[in-house]
Amino acid sequence: MHKWLKDHGVEFRNKSFCSAVLTDKDGVVRGVEVEGQYDFDKKTHKNTYKVQAVKGVVFATGGWGADNEFISASTPQYSTLESTSQKGATSESVRMLLGLGAMPVLLDIYQVGP
């Protein structure tokens, strides 16, 4: 899938943290603000820039399996299970999108094994 998307013009930006969703006065998403070269351990970044949406914005947040607080709120029965997710798998993006009125699917599913 990655190769197909790249071949069709999708640009991937790793080590990036989306710090804001940019909307117009009507609430339509027009782009994102990104913290580039983001260090998920130190929660630091080297630069901040904005990306304007052309046809839309796709969020591939990578999950929240390492965010025990979010898991406790969304699926408390899983809050004591260990996850094999990497430690950057937290819920900041999901929380931001929920705050904008996004309608998530399958919030009760997260990675507990490879």
ZIZIGI-V735745 format. One record per helix or strand. SS is the DSSP state (H for helix, E for strand). FROM is the first residue (numbers start at 1). TO is the last residue. If there is no record, write none. Layout:
BEGIN
SS;FROM;TO  SS;FROM;TO
END
This chain:
BEGIN
H;2;7  E;17;23  E;29;36  E;39;39  E;44;44  E;47;52  H;68;74  H;76;78  H;92;99
END
